[in-house]
Every structure is written in structure tokens, then in C-alpha cells.
Amino acid sequence: MTLADPQKEHGPGYSKYTWDNVMVRLDRIRAHGEHLSAEIQIEVDGFYFHGADRLSLTNFESRSKLAKHLTLMRNELDWLAMLSWAAQATLTKQRQGEPFVEVGLLPMRKGPSWLLEPILPLGHPTILFGEGGIGKSTIAELLGICVQTGWGAPVGLRTHVQGPVLFLDWEADAQQLNDNLMEFEAGLELDSRPRFLYRFCAQPLIDMVETVREEVFHHKVSLVIVDSAVPACGGAREARENAEPLFQALREFKTTSLIISHEVKDQLLKKRTPYGDVFFWNRARMVWHVRGDPESDESCQELGLWNMKANLMRRQKPWGLRLLRNELGNISAKRFSLEDSAGLTKHLSTLSQIQAALRTGPSSSQNLAQSLDINQNTISRTLRRYKDRHFVLLSGDVWGNQVYEPEE
């Protein structure tokens, strides 16, 4: 008797086939060299019948052995035919992959290219890196609040796509995040409490990608926050040698992600970069470096974010964020000009540092070099380059601001 074609359902990471009273579901599909296997779940008459095994999609003996076992329990069903049908259909679907499309004649994008402007490009991974304990997780929580609630104008952020946030946490626990969100709710005077989906994590992200992907698709998650990169890769050695599995997992979610990372000084490039191999820098579409004013304290923390890399749009101006904690521990946030912070101004461009110095009055290149601790030749070149655009030569070697636009 020929087996009738089943009803088919394909979703993110799973395939389901239904013949009358029998349902066969295959998920957690994994590649082992040239072979594929999947976890199998079977229901009969709407009730659980069999599961927890891995079925080879390419090995007949694997299917035959399972079919014999199932026949002992329900011998009126053609188990081998159903298992073979499901295995072959799933194998074909997996090998097809994403469809080919012709580009060039598609209409221009009408929707936003930002999830949260100017920090998070829509649908792509962003890295936020800096020294340990500087406040990266707190910044990520604030960005998540903006995405989930639409708040953000007071700090110069604009939410283009509002939606759920998933926080994958290798660093703390649910209670800590819950308390932080409550402190933000009170400090920002939000109309309602921000709510994140949360998962306590102990395995590399690639090892739980199927479960997380299901939640991302089920809840239509707009932003996935990864705290932090090294344990999400599986450890320091994995992060240094092969971060690609982390980005493979994030790509399967088909949504925006924010990866929190520690920093390291690249001895070759002589600059601060995210900890890990070159994939961290290459695969991220946007990279932000967080610096803190060393004079800040917990009650008033002044932070600067520098856009080190931008693949999809022009690099953004540095962004100043002031986090304030009151005596109750509630957190509020304000935007401020980085040039108002003595500890952060030195990280701005030479142009901006000169502009900030000349706000107090005209000065010579020699005095500017001494006060800013920058080589006088560099100061002189910058003044001449921007003469009559940003600076005006008053007399001799005395300069003043002509147009002043602070980097905020």
C-alpha cells in the first residue's frame, strides 16, 4: 500500500509531517561531516509516542532499527515508510538552504535601516566593548529599554522598531537584571516597567542555538543582547582562536544583536579592540568603544562611546552618556557633551580638542600644544587646515573659534 503524502510544516530549525493520526517532528538538525541527524519526536492520536532519539537522515540502518522498535508497539503502521519519507524530505529541505533571489531590480528599502539610531543598525550584529567594570552591561540594559519601550529622546536616541528584547546572560543572574530594570524604571520615570526575556547561560551559544532560535521567532524578538562574548564563544581560547560559531548562531536568529565584549590592546595596530580573534571585528557591522571618565564615581558616571567601525552607514559622532544614581539606587540617564569632561576630551579628535580649548578664549598654537599635551606641529597643521572654516587667525599666531560644533 502506497503511503500518502503528509501535511508538511517547516519552521526555524524544524520540520513536521502529519499522516492522519501520526505526527513526526524533526528538529535540532546537526551536520556531522557529510551526514545529517535530527532529534525525533512522534505523536500518535495526539499523544506522545516516542522521542529523545537522534535519527540519521542519511543512514538507512538507523531508520530501520527505529522502525522495528516502533512496530513492536503499533504494528498496523508503516513506520519505515514514514521515517524514510520524513528523513528524505527534511534532508532535501536542509540542503536547499535559503532561496536564490535576483537583486538589482528590487525596490529600494522603505523601512528604517536603524533599530536604535545612532547605535544599533537594524538586523545586524553590533559590538560594545570596553574595560571590565566600566558599565557596558548597564549601557546595554539602557539600549534594550529604548528598544522595548520606545524611550530614548532624552539621551539622543531614536527607536525605529520597537519590540521585545532577549537578554542572554553568562555574567550575572535574572534577579540582578530584574533589579536593574526596576532602578531604571524609577530613575527614568517610565510609564511602565521594562520587561526583557531572559536566559541564564552556561553553555556556548552555538550549543543551544536551536532553543534560543525558537524563542526569538516565537516572541518576534527585536534585539538579542549577549553578555558577554568570551563565555558565549565557550571560553577565552575559543574567543581568541575561532569566534565564527558565535556569529553563525546570531545569524540564524535573523534579528539585531548587541554583543558585550572586553577590550584588549592590539600590539600590531596599537589600538584597543574587542577581545578575541579577527572575526569579532570583521563580522560585526558596527563597533562601539566605551570609555569612562576616571574622575567619575558611582553616583555620577560619565561615559563616552566612540564608533570605531560602521559597515552599513557612515561612522557616527562620539556619544556622551551620563548615568546618575540617587540615594535609593535609581538610575537616570542624560546626554552630555564629551568636551565637558576633562577625562574624556583627550580621546576626541585634535580638531575637537582645539575647539574645546578655544571656547575659553583665543590662544596661540604653542599654548594650545602645552595645555592639550599635543605636538605643536600637529596643532599648527590642524589650525591651518581648518582656517576660515572652524578657526580664525586673529593676529600673529593667535587663533580663535570661527564655527563651533561640539562633538556630543
matplotlib code that plots the C-alpha trace (Angstrom):
import matplotlib.pyplot as plt

x = [0.0, 1.4, 2.0, 0.0, 1.9, 1.7, 0.8, 4.2, 5.3, 8.7, 9.8, 13.1, 15.2, 12.4, 10.3, 6.9, 5.0, 1.4, -0.3, -3.8, -3.2, 0.6, 2.9, 6.7, 8.7, 12.5, 14.5, 17.9, 19.3, 23.1, 25.8, 28.4, 30.8, 28.7, 25.9, 22.9, 21.0, 18.0, 16.1, 12.8, 9.5, 6.5, 2.8, 0.0, -3.6, -2.4, -0.4, 3.4, 4.5, 8.3, 11.1, 14.6, 16.4, 18.6, 17.7, 20.2, 18.8, 21.3, 21.7, 19.1, 20.1, 19.3, 15.8, 15.2, 16.3, 13.9, 11.0, 11.4, 11.2, 8.1, 6.4, 6.6, 4.3, 2.0, 2.3, -0.5, 1.5, 4.2, 6.9, 9.8, 7.9, 7.0, 10.5, 12.1, 9.7, 10.4, 14.1, 14.3, 12.1, 14.0, 17.3, 16.2, 14.9, 18.1, 20.3, 18.2, 19.0, 17.8, 16.3, 18.2, 16.9, 17.8, 18.8, 19.2, 15.6, 14.1, 12.5, 14.6, 14.2, 11.3, 11.7, 14.3, 18.0, 18.2, 16.8, 18.0, 19.6, 22.6, 23.8, 22.2, 21.8, 18.7, 19.1, 22.9, 25.4, 26.9, 29.8, 30.0, 33.5, 35.5, 37.3, 35.9, 33.5, 33.2, 29.4, 28.9, 26.1, 24.3, 24.6, 23.2, 20.3, 19.5, 19.7, 17.4, 14.9, 14.9, 14.1, 11.4, 9.6, 10.5, 12.2, 15.4, 14.9, 16.4, 19.7, 19.6, 18.4, 15.5, 13.8, 12.7, 11.4, 10.0, 9.8, 10.8, 14.4, 16.1, 19.0, 21.4, 23.4, 26.7, 27.7, 25.0, 21.5, 17.8, 17.4, 20.2, 18.8, 15.3, 16.6, 18.5, 15.4, 13.4, 16.0, 15.9, 12.0, 12.1, 15.0, 13.8, 10.2, 8.9, 5.2, 5.5, 8.2, 10.5, 10.4, 13.0, 13.0, 15.9, 18.0, 20.7, 23.5, 26.4, 27.0, 28.4, 25.6, 26.2, 25.3, 21.8, 21.1, 18.0, 16.3, 17.2, 16.1, 12.7, 12.2, 13.4, 11.0, 8.1, 8.3, 9.4, 12.4, 13.8, 17.1, 19.3, 21.8, 24.8, 26.6, 29.3, 31.3, 34.0, 31.8, 29.3, 32.1, 32.9, 35.9, 39.0, 40.8, 37.7, 37.2, 40.9, 41.0, 37.6, 34.7, 32.9, 30.4, 29.1, 28.3, 26.8, 24.4, 23.4, 22.8, 20.3, 18.2, 17.7, 17.4, 19.5, 22.1, 24.3, 27.4, 29.2, 32.9, 36.0, 38.9, 42.5, 45.3, 46.2, 50.0, 50.2, 47.7, 48.5, 44.8, 42.1, 40.0, 37.3, 38.9, 39.1, 40.1, 39.7, 36.2, 34.9, 36.0, 35.2, 31.8, 30.3, 28.6, 29.0, 31.6, 31.5, 34.2, 33.2, 35.5, 34.9, 36.0, 38.4, 37.1, 33.6, 32.0, 29.0, 26.6, 27.6, 29.2, 30.3, 30.8, 31.8, 31.0, 33.3, 32.1, 35.2, 33.6, 30.5, 29.9, 26.4, 26.4, 28.8, 30.6, 28.7, 30.0, 31.1, 28.3, 28.3, 26.2, 25.8, 24.4, 23.1, 22.3, 20.3, 20.4, 17.7, 19.8, 17.5, 19.3, 18.6, 20.4, 21.3, 23.3, 26.2, 29.0, 32.2, 34.1, 32.7, 34.5, 38.2, 38.9, 37.2, 38.1, 41.6, 40.1, 38.4, 39.9, 42.6, 40.1, 37.5, 40.1, 41.3, 37.7, 37.0, 40.2, 39.4, 35.9, 37.6, 39.2, 41.9, 45.2, 48.5, 49.5, 52.3, 49.9, 47.4, 50.1, 51.1, 47.6, 46.4, 49.7, 49.7, 52.7, 52.8, 53.3, 50.1, 48.3, 49.6, 48.7, 45.1, 44.7, 45.8, 43.8, 40.6, 41.4, 38.3, 36.1, 36.5, 39.2, 40.2, 43.7, 43.3, 46.9, 50.4, 49.9, 46.8, 43.7, 40.0, 37.0, 35.0, 32.4, 32.0, 30.1, 30.8, 31.1, 28.3]
y = [0.0, 3.4, 5.9, 9.1, 12.4, 14.0, 17.6, 19.4, 22.3, 23.8, 26.3, 27.8, 24.7, 22.0, 20.1, 18.4, 15.8, 14.6, 11.4, 11.2, 10.3, 10.2, 13.3, 13.1, 16.1, 16.5, 19.3, 20.2, 19.2, 18.8, 18.1, 15.5, 15.7, 14.6, 13.2, 14.9, 13.8, 15.2, 14.7, 13.0, 13.3, 11.2, 11.6, 9.1, 10.2, 13.5, 11.9, 11.5, 8.2, 8.3, 10.8, 11.8, 9.8, 11.2, 9.9, 9.8, 11.4, 9.7, 6.2, 3.6, 1.3, 4.0, 4.4, 0.6, 0.0, 2.6, 1.4, -2.1, -0.8, 1.3, -1.7, -3.7, -1.0, -0.2, -2.8, -1.6, 1.5, 1.6, 3.1, 2.6, 4.3, 7.3, 7.6, 7.4, 10.0, 12.4, 11.9, 12.4, 15.5, 17.1, 16.3, 17.9, 21.0, 21.4, 21.1, 23.6, 26.3, 29.8, 30.5, 32.3, 35.7, 38.2, 41.6, 44.8, 45.2, 45.1, 48.3, 50.4, 49.8, 51.8, 50.9, 52.1, 51.0, 51.5, 49.6, 52.3, 55.3, 56.0, 52.9, 49.7, 49.1, 47.0, 43.3, 43.1, 42.5, 45.4, 45.1, 47.2, 46.8, 48.4, 47.8, 45.5, 47.2, 50.3, 49.9, 48.1, 45.9, 48.9, 50.7, 47.5, 47.4, 51.1, 50.4, 47.4, 49.6, 52.0, 49.2, 47.7, 50.9, 53.5, 55.7, 57.4, 61.0, 62.5, 60.8, 61.5, 58.0, 57.2, 53.8, 53.0, 49.5, 48.8, 45.2, 42.5, 42.2, 38.9, 39.0, 36.1, 36.2, 34.5, 37.1, 37.5, 36.2, 37.0, 38.8, 41.2, 42.2, 42.5, 44.8, 46.9, 47.3, 48.4, 51.0, 52.3, 52.4, 54.7, 56.8, 57.3, 57.8, 55.3, 54.8, 51.0, 48.6, 47.4, 43.6, 41.5, 37.9, 36.4, 33.2, 32.2, 30.7, 28.3, 26.7, 28.3, 29.9, 27.5, 24.6, 26.0, 27.8, 25.7, 26.5, 30.2, 30.5, 29.1, 31.7, 34.5, 33.6, 32.8, 36.1, 38.1, 39.4, 42.7, 42.7, 39.9, 41.1, 38.8, 39.4, 38.6, 37.5, 35.3, 32.8, 32.9, 31.5, 28.8, 30.4, 32.6, 30.1, 29.7, 33.5, 34.0, 31.3, 30.9, 33.3, 32.3, 29.9, 32.8, 34.8, 31.8, 31.3, 35.0, 35.0, 32.2, 34.5, 36.9, 39.9, 42.7, 41.7, 43.5, 41.7, 43.0, 42.4, 43.1, 45.0, 44.2, 46.3, 45.2, 45.2, 45.4, 48.1, 49.9, 50.4, 49.0, 46.3, 43.7, 40.7, 37.7, 36.8, 38.9, 37.7, 39.9, 42.9, 41.6, 40.1, 43.0, 45.6, 48.3, 48.5, 50.9, 51.5, 52.6, 54.8, 56.3, 59.5, 58.3, 61.1, 59.7, 57.9, 55.6, 58.5, 60.3, 58.1, 59.9, 57.6, 58.2, 55.9, 56.0, 54.5, 52.5, 50.8, 51.1, 49.0, 49.9, 53.7, 56.5, 56.4, 58.2, 61.0, 60.2, 60.0, 61.1, 59.4, 60.4, 57.8, 59.2, 57.1, 58.6, 57.6, 54.9, 53.4, 54.5, 55.2, 58.1, 58.9, 62.1, 63.0, 65.4, 66.9, 64.9, 68.2, 69.0, 66.0, 66.6, 62.8, 62.1, 65.2, 63.9, 61.0, 63.3, 64.4, 67.1, 69.4, 69.0, 69.3, 72.7, 73.9, 73.0, 74.8, 77.9, 78.2, 80.0, 82.5, 82.9, 81.2, 80.5, 77.2, 76.9, 77.4, 75.0, 72.4, 72.8, 72.7, 69.8, 67.9, 67.5, 68.1, 71.8, 70.8, 68.7, 71.7, 74.1, 71.8, 71.4, 75.1, 75.8, 73.0, 74.3, 78.0, 80.1, 77.0, 76.3, 78.7, 82.3, 83.7, 86.9, 88.2, 86.6, 83.1, 83.8, 81.8, 81.7, 79.7, 80.7, 77.9, 75.7, 72.4, 70.3, 66.5, 65.2]
z = [0.0, -1.1, 1.7, 1.1, 1.2, 4.7, 5.7, 5.9, 8.1, 8.1, 10.7, 12.1, 12.7, 12.5, 10.0, 10.9, 8.9, 9.7, 8.4, 9.7, 13.4, 13.3, 13.6, 13.1, 14.1, 13.4, 14.9, 16.3, 12.9, 13.1, 10.5, 11.1, 8.1, 5.1, 7.3, 9.0, 12.0, 13.9, 17.2, 16.5, 18.3, 17.4, 18.4, 17.8, 18.2, 19.7, 22.5, 23.0, 21.5, 21.1, 21.4, 22.6, 20.0, 17.2, 13.8, 11.0, 7.9, 5.6, 7.2, 6.3, 9.1, 11.7, 10.3, 10.0, 13.6, 14.9, 12.7, 14.1, 17.7, 16.9, 15.1, 18.4, 19.9, 16.9, 14.2, 12.0, 10.9, 8.2, 10.3, 7.9, 5.1, 7.3, 8.8, 5.3, 3.9, 6.8, 6.6, 2.8, 2.9, 5.7, 4.1, 0.8, 2.7, 4.6, 1.5, -0.4, 2.2, 1.7, -1.8, -4.5, -5.3, -8.1, -6.8, -8.6, -9.7, -6.2, -4.9, -2.6, 1.2, 2.5, 6.1, 8.6, 8.4, 12.2, 15.1, 17.5, 16.0, 16.1, 17.9, 16.6, 12.8, 12.1, 11.7, 12.2, 15.0, 17.0, 19.4, 22.6, 24.1, 26.9, 30.2, 32.8, 35.3, 33.2, 32.8, 29.5, 30.8, 32.2, 28.8, 27.1, 29.5, 28.7, 25.0, 25.5, 27.4, 24.5, 22.0, 24.2, 25.4, 22.8, 25.4, 24.3, 23.2, 26.4, 25.6, 21.9, 20.8, 18.4, 18.4, 14.8, 15.5, 19.0, 20.1, 22.6, 23.9, 24.8, 27.3, 27.1, 30.3, 31.1, 33.7, 36.4, 37.0, 36.5, 39.8, 39.1, 35.7, 37.2, 39.9, 37.4, 35.2, 38.3, 39.1, 35.5, 35.7, 38.7, 37.6, 34.0, 35.2, 32.7, 32.3, 32.7, 33.9, 31.1, 30.6, 28.9, 28.0, 30.0, 29.9, 32.4, 30.2, 30.9, 27.5, 24.3, 22.3, 19.3, 21.6, 22.4, 19.2, 18.4, 21.7, 21.6, 17.9, 18.7, 21.4, 19.1, 16.4, 18.7, 20.6, 17.5, 19.3, 18.0, 19.9, 21.3, 24.0, 24.5, 27.9, 27.2, 24.1, 25.7, 27.5, 24.7, 22.5, 25.0, 26.7, 26.2, 23.9, 21.7, 21.6, 20.6, 18.0, 16.5, 17.2, 14.0, 15.6, 17.8, 14.7, 12.9, 15.8, 15.8, 12.0, 12.4, 14.6, 11.7, 14.1, 15.6, 18.2, 20.7, 21.9, 25.0, 25.0, 27.0, 25.4, 24.6, 23.2, 19.7, 19.7, 15.9, 15.3, 18.6, 19.4, 21.7, 20.1, 21.3, 22.9, 20.6, 17.1, 14.0, 13.4, 16.2, 14.3, 10.8, 11.4, 13.4, 11.3, 14.0, 16.7, 19.7, 22.2, 25.7, 27.8, 31.2, 32.9, 35.6, 37.9, 37.8, 40.7, 41.1, 41.8, 38.5, 35.9, 32.7, 29.7, 26.1, 23.2, 20.1, 16.9, 15.7, 12.8, 10.6, 7.6, 6.6, 7.1, 7.9, 11.2, 13.9, 16.1, 19.6, 22.1, 25.7, 28.3, 32.0, 34.3, 37.7, 40.7, 43.6, 47.2, 46.5, 43.8, 41.0, 37.7, 35.4, 32.1, 30.3, 27.2, 27.6, 25.5, 25.8, 25.8, 29.2, 30.7, 31.3, 31.4, 28.0, 26.0, 25.4, 23.4, 20.9, 17.6, 17.6, 15.9, 18.7, 21.4, 20.0, 19.6, 23.2, 24.4, 22.4, 24.0, 26.9, 24.6, 21.9, 22.2, 20.4, 18.9, 21.5, 24.4, 22.9, 22.5, 26.1, 27.5, 25.4, 25.5, 21.7, 19.5, 18.4, 14.7, 14.9, 16.4, 13.7, 10.9, 12.2, 12.7, 9.1, 7.6, 9.2, 8.9, 7.8, 8.4, 12.1, 13.2, 12.5, 12.7, 14.8, 14.8, 14.6, 16.0, 18.0, 17.0, 17.9, 17.0, 13.9, 13.9, 16.9, 16.8, 19.9, 19.5, 21.6]

ax = plt.figure().add_subplot(projection="3d")
ax.plot(x, y, z, "-o")
ax.set_aspect("equal")
plt.show()
